[in-house]
Amino acid sequence: MPVIRIRRIQDDDRVWVAGLLEEHWLSTKIVSRGLVYQADQLPGFIAEVGGKPAGLLTYRIDGRQCEVISMNSLREGIGVGAALLGAAREVARDAGCRRVWLITTNDNLAALRYYQKRGFRLAGIHCNAIETSRELKPEIPLVGRDGIPLRDEIEFEVGL
């Protein structure tokens, strides 16, 4: 397995971060539970393999909770996502958080498997929440992966 280096996002990374978010999320704007975040301005981590970017995670800390706002692995199957989640857990613990949580969507079957395999538990299903999200971010498509209608937010959490 290649060596994965995790580092904090720096100011000079922001253009790259914005480009990745626009490519994978259709915008730098991320909607979670009815709130809009400019994910390119959030704290986060970049994973590097061989000196090249291999992943990105952005987060926000609110009281005793750390929400993962976005996560992308550009090299799947080598531990990039797990390393990024490990960094998020560490920063959350250091900040005195009790849980790390995130939202994915009902069409993201790979994410549903992925997070459960890494100790996250299903914390809630927010039915038809994407309808509200589309009002805040019209770029969200009606149909998601594998032709599944994009409707619900699925909340996962892991305790610290």
C-alpha positions as CSV (number, residue, x, y, z in Angstrom):
1,M,0.0,0.0,0.0
2,P,1.3,3.5,-0.8
3,V,2.0,5.9,2.0
4,I,-0.8,8.4,2.6
5,R,0.1,11.7,4.1
6,I,-2.6,13.8,5.7
7,R,-2.2,17.6,6.1
8,R,-4.4,20.5,7.0
9,I,-5.8,22.7,4.2
10,Q,-3.7,25.8,3.8
11,D,-4.7,29.1,2.2
12,D,-2.8,28.3,-1.0
13,D,-4.8,25.1,-1.4
14,R,-8.2,26.9,-1.6
15,V,-8.2,27.1,-5.4
16,W,-7.6,23.4,-5.7
17,V,-10.2,22.7,-3.0
18,A,-12.8,24.8,-4.8
19,G,-12.1,23.1,-8.1
20,L,-12.5,19.6,-6.6
21,L,-15.8,20.6,-4.9
22,E,-17.2,22.0,-8.1
23,E,-16.2,18.9,-10.0
24,H,-17.6,16.4,-7.5
25,W,-20.4,18.4,-5.8
26,L,-21.4,20.7,-8.7
27,S,-20.6,23.7,-6.5
28,T,-18.5,24.9,-3.5
29,K,-21.8,25.1,-1.7
30,I,-22.8,22.1,0.4
31,V,-26.3,21.8,2.0
32,S,-26.7,19.7,5.1
33,R,-29.8,19.6,7.3
34,G,-31.1,22.8,5.7
35,L,-27.9,24.8,6.3
36,V,-25.6,26.0,3.5
37,Y,-21.8,25.8,3.9
38,Q,-19.2,27.3,1.6
39,A,-17.1,24.1,1.9
40,D,-14.1,25.6,0.1
41,Q,-13.7,28.0,3.1
42,L,-14.1,25.4,5.9
43,P,-11.2,23.8,7.8
44,G,-10.2,20.3,6.6
45,F,-7.6,17.9,5.4
46,I,-5.9,16.9,2.2
47,A,-4.6,13.4,1.7
48,E,-1.5,13.1,-0.5
49,V,0.0,10.0,-2.1
50,G,3.4,10.4,-3.7
51,G,3.1,14.2,-3.2
52,K,-0.1,14.5,-5.2
53,P,-3.6,15.2,-3.8
54,A,-5.5,11.9,-3.3
55,G,-8.5,13.1,-1.2
56,L,-10.2,15.9,0.6
57,L,-12.3,16.2,3.8
58,T,-14.0,19.4,5.1
59,Y,-15.6,19.7,8.5
60,R,-17.1,22.1,11.0
61,I,-17.2,21.9,14.8
62,D,-20.3,23.1,16.6
63,G,-20.2,22.7,20.4
64,R,-19.4,19.0,21.1
65,Q,-20.1,17.8,17.6
66,C,-18.0,17.6,14.5
67,E,-19.8,17.4,11.2
68,V,-18.0,16.1,8.1
69,I,-19.3,18.4,5.4
70,S,-17.6,16.8,2.4
71,M,-15.3,13.9,1.8
72,N,-13.8,12.7,-1.5
73,S,-11.3,10.0,-2.2
74,L,-9.5,10.4,-5.5
75,R,-7.8,7.0,-5.1
76,E,-10.2,4.5,-3.8
77,G,-9.3,1.2,-2.2
78,I,-6.0,2.3,-0.6
79,G,-7.2,3.8,2.6
80,V,-7.4,7.5,1.7
81,G,-11.0,7.9,3.1
82,A,-10.1,6.0,6.3
83,A,-7.1,8.2,6.8
84,L,-9.1,11.4,6.3
85,L,-11.8,10.2,8.7
86,G,-9.1,9.3,11.2
87,A,-7.8,12.9,11.0
88,A,-11.4,14.2,11.5
89,R,-11.9,12.0,14.6
90,E,-8.6,13.2,16.0
91,V,-9.4,16.9,15.6
92,A,-12.9,16.3,17.0
93,R,-11.5,14.5,20.1
94,D,-9.0,17.4,20.6
95,A,-11.8,19.9,20.4
96,G,-13.8,17.9,23.1
97,C,-16.5,16.7,20.7
98,R,-18.6,13.7,21.7
99,R,-19.5,12.6,18.1
100,V,-18.6,12.9,14.5
101,W,-21.5,12.9,12.1
102,L,-22.3,13.4,8.5
103,I,-25.0,13.3,5.9
104,T,-25.1,11.3,2.8
105,T,-28.0,10.7,0.4
106,N,-30.3,7.8,-0.2
107,D,-28.8,7.1,-3.7
108,N,-25.2,6.8,-2.4
109,L,-25.1,3.1,-1.8
110,A,-21.3,2.9,-1.7
111,A,-21.3,5.5,1.1
112,L,-24.0,3.6,3.1
113,R,-21.7,0.6,3.0
114,Y,-18.5,2.5,3.5
115,Y,-19.5,4.4,6.7
116,Q,-21.0,1.4,8.4
117,K,-17.9,-0.6,7.8
118,R,-15.9,2.2,9.6
119,G,-17.9,2.2,12.8
120,F,-20.6,4.8,11.9
121,R,-24.1,4.1,12.9
122,L,-27.3,5.1,11.2
123,A,-28.6,8.1,13.3
124,G,-31.5,9.2,11.2
125,I,-33.3,9.3,7.9
126,H,-34.6,12.7,7.0
127,C,-37.3,11.9,4.4
128,N,-37.6,14.3,1.5
129,A,-34.9,16.6,2.9
130,I,-33.3,17.0,-0.5
131,E,-36.4,18.9,-1.7
132,T,-35.5,21.7,0.8
133,S,-31.8,21.4,-0.1
134,R,-32.7,22.0,-3.8
135,E,-34.3,25.3,-2.9
136,L,-30.9,26.3,-1.4
137,K,-28.8,24.6,-4.1
138,P,-30.7,24.2,-7.4
139,E,-27.7,22.2,-8.9
140,I,-28.8,19.1,-7.0
141,P,-30.2,16.7,-9.6
142,L,-33.6,14.9,-9.3
143,V,-32.0,11.5,-10.0
144,G,-28.8,10.3,-8.4
145,R,-26.5,7.4,-8.7
146,D,-27.8,4.2,-10.4
147,G,-31.0,6.0,-11.5
148,I,-32.2,6.3,-7.9
149,P,-34.5,9.3,-7.2
150,L,-32.6,11.7,-4.9
151,R,-34.9,12.4,-2.0
152,D,-33.6,11.7,1.5
153,E,-30.7,12.7,3.7
154,I,-29.2,9.8,5.7
155,E,-27.4,10.8,8.9
156,F,-24.5,8.7,10.2
157,E,-22.6,9.2,13.5
158,V,-19.8,7.7,15.5
159,G,-19.2,8.4,19.2
160,L,-15.9,9.5,20.5
